[in-house]
Amino acid sequence: MAHDRAGDGPDTTLPAEAGLKADAIGFLDALVIGLNSTSPAYSLAAVLGPIVALVGIYAPGVMLASFVPMLLIAAAFYYLNKVDQDCGTTFSWVTRAMGPWAGWLGGWAIAMTGVLVIGSLADVAVHFGLLAFGLDGLANNQVVRQTLTVVVILAMTAICVIGTELSAHLQDILILAQVFFLLAFAVVAIYRVYAGTSTLDSIEPSLSWLNPFGAGGSALTAGLLLGVFIYWGWESAVNLTEEVENSATAPGKAGIWSTVVLLVTYLAVGYAVVAYAGTRFLADNAGEEEAIFAVLAHEVMGGWDWMVLLAVSTSALASTQTTIIPASRTALSMARRHALPPHLAHIHPRFRTPDVSTWWVAGIAIAWYLVVNQISENALLDSLTALSLLIAFYYALTGLACVIYYRRHLFESPHNFLLIGLGPLVGAGLLAWLLVESVGDMANPENSAGGTSWLGLGPPLVIGIGVAVVGVLIMCFWRVRDGRFWQERRSVADPDLVHGKK
């Protein structure tokens, strides 16, 4: 597979036969991986309550509004992938458009999101899986839970190393189970609302719930911050670009379509949950993700509540695996461009996957999970909250890179101006605004889980700053140690690629 790199000549780090396995999966497999990376069931369980606490019945409207910047950034991923099918995505594209320093930081942000969240996802998979099988005692045993979490991470990592095809087949099974259980839950909940058999303060659904401004501007701002999290992860499909058939277009299309499918899923389940439970129950349990889909599942499904618990478990399990993909492939891309140590660019000779970088990501994620758990359960939640800083940063950086990269061709047609220029720029602007709002919100310790304070700031902000500082130090160290990456030349867009002629 040819890779249009940033004017750095052919990649001689690895022989051609040692590259990632081309055409390993198709468009549908990439779409499924993009969907599973967002962990839809778990995302709803974690975020729906807090959004309702902020905006009440207008929670579906906030989820709809959150979709807008995601779709605009997905368009940026699509058009940048057309000219550079590099598994490093943001790292490679931002380097070409804005230079090596910005590109390196974008790559670092992607890698660290995986490190921060993989342990938490595996923990949720274990917890809800045990609850689904009635093993509540084991679910509440921290030693058992953490041990099983580490085992799950190791198992998912091994599957990622063994092969992209195996990963895709497992994802197909997990998404089918997850979607079936979620739809069954939503249908039963809506039926019971209209049948008048809800056990909680049900509300008849209304189209007015789709108004994101219904609860006021300040509430919308806070809700959008949460909305970024529930859509994050779809770009895993694009990180597989070197392994997907029709790599110039299929991965980008998979990313765009995954955001659309997520929107439909979130609105359907969001409507069902708000209609059945009412706003008081959801707001009162906003900090308890277990209450949303564990307690509520029993209220709606009765003895069939295990279906919903299993949906959350499979959702988190799938996301545990797929979240490893962007981090490991970004590290691979950075290493083969001499931006990280060369051993991270090693490709398994049999499975044709980045085995060294994959195991490194898993190892660091396990260490982070175990260390943070020793501090407190709130610290684990705070590390998840810090994700929004990294997510908003590298999404905004990608949108801006798209505009800069194609800057000479934006006025050639309305299509270019709207879809390649204005759309990604607006998406980047919205996410930059959310990033600033997040920093202001996290600076207040009272807004953190448990209201604790680290260095006079909220723990999530301290974690985010810490990740950024460590990244800058490593970047500066590697610049001194091996400066080849910083000597690369930036390139300009190929107009034929802009118009889709290649």
C-alpha positions as CSV (number, residue, x, y, z in Angstrom):
1,M,0.0,0.0,0.0
2,A,1.4,3.4,-0.9
3,H,1.6,6.0,1.7
4,D,1.8,9.7,0.7
5,R,4.1,10.9,3.5
6,A,5.2,14.4,4.3
7,G,8.0,14.8,1.8
8,D,10.3,12.5,3.9
9,G,10.9,9.9,1.1
10,P,10.2,6.2,1.4
11,D,9.9,4.7,4.8
12,T,13.0,2.5,5.4
13,T,12.4,1.7,9.0
14,L,10.7,-1.6,8.1
15,P,10.9,-3.8,5.0
16,A,7.7,-3.7,3.0
17,E,6.8,-7.3,3.9
18,A,6.9,-6.4,7.6
19,G,4.2,-3.8,7.3
20,L,0.7,-4.0,8.7
21,K,-1.5,-6.5,6.9
22,A,-3.3,-4.7,4.0
23,D,-6.9,-5.4,3.2
24,A,-7.4,-7.4,6.4
25,I,-10.9,-6.1,7.0
26,G,-13.7,-4.3,5.1
27,F,-15.9,-1.3,5.5
28,L,-18.5,-3.0,7.7
29,D,-15.8,-4.3,10.0
30,A,-14.3,-0.8,10.3
31,L,-17.7,0.6,11.0
32,V,-18.4,-1.9,13.8
33,I,-15.0,-1.2,15.4
34,G,-15.7,2.6,15.2
35,L,-19.1,2.0,16.9
36,N,-17.7,-0.3,19.6
37,S,-14.8,2.1,20.4
38,T,-17.4,4.6,21.8
39,S,-18.9,1.9,24.1
40,P,-22.5,3.1,23.5
41,A,-24.2,1.3,26.4
42,Y,-21.5,2.2,28.9
43,S,-21.4,5.8,27.7
44,L,-25.1,6.1,28.2
45,A,-24.9,4.6,31.6
46,A,-22.2,7.0,32.6
47,V,-23.4,10.2,31.1
48,L,-27.2,10.1,30.7
49,G,-27.9,10.8,34.4
50,P,-25.5,13.8,34.7
51,I,-26.9,15.3,31.5
52,V,-30.5,14.9,32.8
53,A,-29.4,16.5,36.1
54,L,-28.2,19.5,34.0
55,V,-31.0,19.9,31.4
56,G,-33.9,17.7,32.5
57,I,-36.1,16.4,29.7
58,Y,-33.9,18.2,27.1
59,A,-31.2,15.5,27.4
60,P,-31.9,14.1,23.9
61,G,-31.5,17.7,22.5
62,V,-28.1,18.0,24.2
63,M,-27.0,14.7,22.7
64,L,-28.2,15.9,19.3
65,A,-26.2,19.2,19.7
66,S,-23.1,17.2,20.8
67,F,-23.3,15.3,17.5
68,V,-22.7,18.4,15.4
69,P,-19.0,19.0,16.2
70,M,-18.3,15.3,16.1
71,L,-19.8,15.1,12.5
72,L,-17.7,18.1,11.4
73,I,-14.5,16.6,12.8
74,A,-15.4,13.2,11.2
75,A,-15.5,15.1,7.9
76,A,-11.9,16.4,8.6
77,F,-10.8,12.8,9.3
78,Y,-12.3,11.7,6.0
79,Y,-10.6,14.3,3.8
80,L,-7.3,14.0,5.5
81,N,-7.3,10.3,5.3
82,K,-7.9,10.6,1.5
83,V,-4.4,12.1,1.1
84,D,-2.6,10.2,3.8
85,Q,-3.5,6.7,4.8
86,D,-1.3,6.6,7.8
87,C,-2.4,4.6,10.9
88,G,-1.1,7.6,13.0
89,T,-4.0,9.7,11.8
90,T,-3.9,13.0,13.8
91,F,-0.2,12.6,14.4
92,S,0.7,12.3,10.8
93,W,-1.8,14.8,9.4
94,V,-1.1,17.6,11.9
95,T,2.7,17.1,11.3
96,R,2.1,17.6,7.6
97,A,-0.1,20.7,8.1
98,M,1.3,22.4,11.2
99,G,4.8,20.9,11.8
100,P,6.4,18.3,14.0
101,W,5.9,19.9,17.4
102,A,2.1,20.1,17.0
103,G,2.0,16.7,15.4
104,W,3.9,15.0,18.2
105,L,1.6,16.5,20.8
106,G,-1.5,15.4,18.9
107,G,-0.1,11.8,18.8
108,W,0.7,11.9,22.5
109,A,-2.8,13.0,23.3
110,I,-4.3,10.0,21.4
111,A,-1.9,7.5,23.0
112,M,-2.7,8.8,26.5
113,T,-6.4,8.7,26.1
114,G,-6.1,5.0,25.7
115,V,-3.8,4.7,28.8
116,L,-6.3,6.7,30.9
117,V,-9.5,4.8,29.9
118,I,-8.6,1.2,29.1
119,G,-8.5,0.1,32.8
120,S,-11.8,1.8,33.6
121,L,-13.5,0.1,30.6
122,A,-12.3,-3.3,31.5
123,D,-13.4,-2.7,35.1
124,V,-16.9,-1.8,34.0
125,A,-17.0,-4.9,31.8
126,V,-16.1,-7.1,34.7
127,H,-18.4,-5.4,37.2
128,F,-21.5,-5.5,35.0
129,G,-20.7,-9.0,33.8
130,L,-20.6,-10.3,37.3
131,L,-23.9,-8.5,38.1
132,A,-25.5,-10.0,35.0
133,F,-24.7,-13.5,36.3
134,G,-26.0,-12.6,39.8
135,L,-22.5,-12.6,41.4
136,D,-23.0,-9.3,43.3
137,G,-20.7,-10.3,46.1
138,L,-17.8,-10.8,43.7
139,A,-18.7,-7.6,41.9
140,N,-18.2,-5.7,45.1
141,N,-14.9,-7.4,46.0
142,Q,-12.1,-5.0,45.0
143,V,-9.4,-7.7,44.9
144,V,-11.4,-10.0,42.6
145,R,-12.6,-7.1,40.5
146,Q,-9.2,-5.7,39.9
147,T,-7.6,-9.1,39.2
148,L,-10.3,-9.9,36.6
149,T,-9.9,-6.5,35.1
150,V,-6.2,-7.1,34.5
151,V,-6.9,-10.5,33.0
152,V,-9.5,-8.9,30.6
153,I,-7.0,-6.3,29.5
154,L,-4.3,-8.9,28.8
155,A,-6.9,-11.1,26.9
156,M,-8.1,-8.2,24.8
157,T,-4.5,-7.1,24.1
158,A,-3.6,-10.7,23.0
159,I,-6.5,-10.6,20.5
160,C,-5.3,-7.3,19.1
161,V,-1.9,-8.8,18.6
162,I,-3.1,-12.1,17.1
163,G,-4.7,-10.3,14.2
164,T,-7.0,-7.5,13.0
165,E,-9.4,-10.1,11.4
166,L,-9.9,-11.9,14.8
167,S,-10.5,-8.5,16.5
168,A,-13.1,-7.6,13.9
169,H,-14.9,-10.9,14.2
170,L,-15.1,-10.5,18.0
171,Q,-16.4,-7.0,17.5
172,D,-19.1,-8.1,15.2
173,I,-20.4,-10.5,17.9
174,L,-20.2,-7.9,20.6
175,I,-22.0,-5.1,18.7
176,L,-24.8,-7.4,17.7
177,A,-25.4,-8.4,21.4
178,Q,-25.1,-4.9,22.6
179,V,-27.5,-3.4,20.0
180,F,-30.1,-6.2,20.5
181,F,-30.1,-5.8,24.3
182,L,-30.3,-2.0,24.1
183,L,-33.1,-2.0,21.6
184,A,-35.1,-4.6,23.6
185,F,-34.7,-2.4,26.7
186,A,-35.8,0.8,24.8
187,V,-38.8,-0.9,23.2
188,V,-40.1,-2.4,26.5
189,A,-39.5,0.9,28.3
190,I,-41.5,2.9,25.7
191,Y,-44.3,0.3,25.6
192,R,-44.7,0.4,29.4
193,V,-44.8,4.2,29.3
194,Y,-47.7,4.2,26.9
195,A,-49.3,1.3,28.7
196,G,-49.2,3.1,32.0
197,T,-47.3,0.4,33.8
198,S,-44.1,2.3,34.5
199,T,-42.9,1.9,38.1
200,L,-41.4,5.4,38.2
201,D,-42.5,8.9,37.4
202,S,-42.9,8.4,33.6
203,I,-43.3,11.2,31.1
204,E,-44.9,10.9,27.7
205,P,-42.2,11.6,25.0
206,S,-42.3,14.8,23.0
207,L,-40.4,16.2,20.0
208,S,-39.7,19.3,22.1
209,W,-37.1,17.3,24.0
210,L,-34.9,17.7,21.0
211,N,-34.5,21.4,21.7
212,P,-30.9,21.7,23.1
213,F,-31.6,25.3,24.3
214,G,-34.7,24.3,26.3
215,A,-32.8,24.5,29.6
216,G,-30.7,27.6,28.9
217,G,-27.3,28.4,27.6
218,S,-25.2,27.6,30.7
219,A,-26.8,24.2,31.1
220,L,-26.2,23.5,27.4
221,T,-22.5,24.3,27.8
222,A,-22.0,21.8,30.7
223,G,-24.1,19.2,28.8
224,L,-22.0,19.5,25.7
225,L,-18.9,18.8,27.7
226,L,-20.4,15.5,28.7
227,G,-21.7,14.9,25.2
228,V,-18.1,14.9,23.8
229,F,-17.4,11.8,25.8
230,I,-20.2,9.7,24.5
231,Y,-19.2,10.2,20.9
232,W,-15.5,9.8,21.4
233,G,-13.8,6.8,19.9
234,W,-15.3,6.5,16.4
235,E,-12.0,7.4,14.8
236,S,-10.6,3.9,15.7
237,A,-12.0,2.9,12.3
238,V,-9.6,5.4,10.7
239,N,-6.6,4.2,12.7
240,L,-7.0,0.9,10.9
241,T,-6.7,2.7,7.5
242,E,-3.6,0.7,6.5
243,E,-5.5,-2.6,7.1
244,V,-8.9,-1.7,5.6
245,E,-9.9,-2.4,2.0
246,N,-10.2,0.8,-0.1
247,S,-8.1,2.6,2.5
248,A,-8.3,6.0,0.9
249,T,-12.1,6.3,1.5
250,A,-13.6,3.4,3.4
251,P,-12.1,4.2,6.9
252,G,-13.2,7.9,6.7
253,K,-16.7,6.9,5.6
254,A,-16.8,4.3,8.5
255,G,-16.0,7.1,10.9
256,I,-18.7,9.4,9.6
257,W,-21.3,6.7,9.5
258,S,-20.5,5.5,13.0
259,T,-21.3,9.0,14.4
260,V,-24.7,8.9,12.6
261,V,-25.5,5.4,14.0
262,L,-24.5,6.6,17.4
263,L,-26.8,9.5,17.2
264,V,-29.7,7.3,16.4
265,T,-28.8,4.9,19.2
266,Y,-28.4,7.6,21.8
267,L,-31.6,9.4,20.9
268,A,-33.6,6.2,21.0
269,V,-32.3,5.0,24.3
270,G,-32.3,8.5,25.8
271,Y,-35.9,9.0,24.9
272,A,-36.8,5.6,26.4
273,V,-34.9,6.2,29.7
274,V,-36.2,9.7,30.3
275,A,-39.7,8.8,29.4
276,Y,-39.8,5.7,31.7
277,A,-37.9,7.0,34.7
278,G,-38.7,10.7,34.6
279,T,-36.1,13.4,35.5
280,R,-36.0,13.1,39.3
281,F,-34.8,9.5,39.4
282,L,-32.1,10.2,36.8
283,A,-30.9,13.4,38.5
284,D,-30.9,11.9,41.9
285,N,-28.7,9.0,40.7
286,A,-26.5,11.1,38.3
287,G,-23.3,10.0,40.1
288,E,-24.2,6.3,40.1
289,E,-23.8,4.8,36.6
290,E,-24.8,1.5,38.1
291,A,-28.2,2.9,39.0
292,I,-29.0,4.0,35.5
293,F,-28.7,0.6,33.8
294,A,-28.7,-1.8,36.8
295,V,-31.5,-0.5,39.0
296,L,-33.4,0.9,36.0
297,A,-32.9,-2.4,34.0
298,H,-34.6,-4.3,36.8
299,E,-37.5,-1.8,37.0
300,V,-38.1,-2.1,33.2
301,M,-37.2,-5.7,32.4
302,G,-37.9,-7.5,35.7
303,G,-36.2,-10.9,35.6
304,W,-34.8,-10.1,32.2
305,D,-32.6,-7.3,33.6
306,W,-29.5,-9.4,32.9
307,M,-29.9,-8.5,29.2
308,V,-29.2,-4.8,29.9
309,L,-26.4,-5.6,32.3
310,L,-24.9,-7.8,29.7
311,A,-25.2,-5.0,27.1
312,V,-23.2,-2.6,29.3
313,S,-20.6,-5.4,30.0
314,T,-20.2,-6.3,26.3
315,S,-20.1,-2.6,25.4
316,A,-17.2,-2.0,27.8
317,L,-15.5,-5.2,26.8
318,A,-15.6,-4.3,23.1
319,S,-14.3,-0.8,23.8
320,T,-11.5,-2.1,26.0
321,Q,-10.2,-3.9,22.9
322,T,-10.9,-1.2,20.3
323,T,-9.4,1.6,22.5
324,I,-6.1,-0.2,22.3
325,I,-6.1,0.2,18.5
326,P,-5.6,4.0,18.2
327,A,-3.0,4.2,21.0
328,S,-0.9,1.3,19.6
329,R,-1.1,2.3,16.0
330,T,-0.3,6.0,16.8
331,A,2.8,4.8,18.7
332,L,3.7,2.6,15.7
333,S,3.4,5.6,13.3
334,M,5.4,7.9,15.6
335,A,8.1,5.3,16.0
336,R,8.6,4.6,12.3
337,R,8.9,8.4,11.7
338,H,11.6,8.5,14.4
339,A,9.4,10.5,16.9
340,L,9.6,7.7,19.5
341,P,12.0,4.8,20.2
342,P,12.3,2.5,17.1
343,H,11.4,-0.8,18.9
344,L,7.8,0.5,19.1
345,A,7.6,0.2,15.3
346,H,8.1,-3.5,15.4
347,I,5.5,-5.5,13.4
348,H,4.8,-9.2,14.4
349,P,6.2,-11.2,11.5
350,R,3.3,-13.7,11.5
351,F,0.3,-11.6,12.6
352,R,1.4,-8.4,10.9
353,T,0.2,-6.3,13.9
354,P,2.2,-3.7,16.0
355,D,2.9,-6.2,18.8
356,V,5.4,-4.2,20.8
357,S,3.5,-0.9,20.9
358,T,0.3,-2.8,21.7
359,W,1.8,-4.6,24.7
360,W,3.4,-1.3,25.9
361,V,0.0,0.5,25.8
362,A,-1.6,-2.4,27.7
363,G,1.2,-2.5,30.3
364,I,1.0,1.3,31.0
365,A,-2.8,1.2,31.1
366,I,-2.7,-1.7,33.7
367,A,-0.2,0.2,35.8
368,W,-2.2,3.4,35.7
369,Y,-5.4,1.5,36.6
370,L,-3.9,-0.2,39.6
371,V,-2.0,2.8,40.9
372,V,-5.0,5.2,40.6
373,N,-7.3,2.6,42.3
374,Q,-5.0,2.6,45.3
375,I,-5.5,6.3,45.7
376,S,-9.3,6.2,45.6
377,E,-12.3,5.3,43.5
378,N,-12.8,9.0,43.0
379,A,-9.3,9.3,41.5
380,L,-10.3,6.7,38.8
381,L,-13.4,8.8,38.0
382,D,-11.3,11.9,37.9
383,S,-8.9,10.4,35.4
384,L,-11.9,9.7,33.1
385,T,-13.0,13.3,33.5
386,A,-9.6,14.4,32.4
387,L,-10.1,12.6,29.1
388,S,-12.3,15.4,27.8
389,L,-9.3,17.7,27.8
390,L,-7.2,15.4,25.6
391,I,-10.2,14.5,23.4
392,A,-11.1,18.1,22.7
393,F,-7.5,19.0,22.1
394,Y,-6.7,16.4,19.4
395,Y,-10.1,16.6,17.7
396,A,-9.8,20.4,17.5
397,L,-6.2,20.1,16.3
398,T,-7.3,17.7,13.5
399,G,-10.1,20.0,12.4
400,L,-7.6,22.9,12.2
401,A,-5.1,20.8,10.4
402,C,-7.6,20.0,7.7
403,V,-8.3,23.6,7.0
404,I,-4.6,24.5,6.9
405,Y,-3.6,21.5,4.8
406,Y,-6.2,22.3,2.1
407,R,-6.0,26.1,2.4
408,R,-5.0,26.6,-1.2
409,H,-8.1,24.7,-2.5
410,L,-10.9,25.9,-0.2
411,F,-12.2,28.5,-2.7
412,E,-12.2,26.3,-5.7
413,S,-15.8,25.1,-5.2
414,P,-18.6,25.4,-2.7
415,H,-18.0,21.8,-1.8
416,N,-14.4,22.5,-0.7
417,F,-15.3,25.6,1.2
418,L,-18.2,24.1,3.2
419,L,-17.1,20.5,3.8
420,I,-13.3,20.8,3.8
421,G,-12.9,24.3,5.2
422,L,-15.8,25.8,7.1
423,G,-17.2,22.6,8.6
424,P,-13.9,21.4,10.2
425,L,-13.1,24.9,11.2
426,V,-16.4,25.3,13.0
427,G,-16.0,21.9,14.6
428,A,-12.5,22.8,15.8
429,G,-13.7,26.1,17.2
430,L,-16.5,24.4,19.1
431,L,-14.2,21.9,20.6
432,A,-11.6,24.6,21.5
433,W,-14.4,26.5,23.3
434,L,-15.3,23.3,25.1
435,L,-11.7,22.8,26.1
436,V,-11.5,26.2,27.6
437,E,-14.8,25.7,29.4
438,S,-13.5,22.3,30.7
439,V,-10.4,23.9,32.1
440,G,-12.4,26.6,33.9
441,D,-14.8,24.0,35.3
442,M,-12.1,21.6,36.4
443,A,-10.1,24.3,38.1
444,N,-12.8,24.4,40.8
445,P,-12.2,21.4,43.2
446,E,-15.9,21.3,44.1
447,N,-16.7,20.1,40.6
448,S,-14.6,17.0,40.9
449,A,-15.7,13.6,42.2
450,G,-16.0,13.8,45.9
451,G,-15.1,17.5,45.9
452,T,-11.4,16.8,46.6
453,S,-8.5,19.2,45.8
454,W,-5.1,18.5,44.4
455,L,-2.7,21.5,44.6
456,G,-5.7,23.8,44.9
457,L,-7.3,22.5,41.7
458,G,-9.7,19.8,40.7
459,P,-7.9,16.4,40.3
460,P,-9.0,16.0,36.6
461,L,-7.3,19.3,35.7
462,V,-4.1,18.2,37.6
463,I,-4.1,14.9,35.8
464,G,-4.6,16.7,32.4
465,I,-1.8,19.1,33.1
466,G,0.4,16.3,34.3
467,V,-0.2,14.3,31.1
468,A,0.7,17.4,29.0
469,V,3.8,18.2,31.0
470,V,5.1,14.7,30.8
471,G,4.4,14.7,27.1
472,V,6.4,17.9,26.5
473,L,9.3,16.6,28.6
474,I,9.5,13.4,26.6
475,M,9.1,15.3,23.3
476,C,12.0,17.6,24.2
477,F,14.2,14.7,25.4
478,W,13.6,12.8,22.2
479,R,14.2,15.9,20.1
480,V,17.7,16.0,21.6
481,R,18.2,12.3,21.4
482,D,17.1,11.8,17.8
483,G,16.1,14.9,15.8
484,R,15.3,13.2,12.5
485,F,11.5,13.6,12.9
486,W,11.8,17.4,13.4
487,Q,13.8,17.7,10.2
488,E,11.0,16.5,8.0
489,R,9.5,18.8,5.4
490,R,5.8,19.7,5.4
491,S,3.8,19.1,2.2
492,V,0.8,20.8,0.5
493,A,-2.4,19.3,-0.6
494,D,-2.7,17.5,-4.0
495,P,-5.6,19.2,-5.9
496,D,-6.4,15.9,-7.6
497,L,-6.9,14.3,-4.3
498,V,-9.1,17.2,-3.1
499,H,-11.4,16.5,-6.1
500,G,-11.3,12.8,-5.6
501,K,-9.5,12.1,-8.9
502,K,-7.1,9.7,-7.4
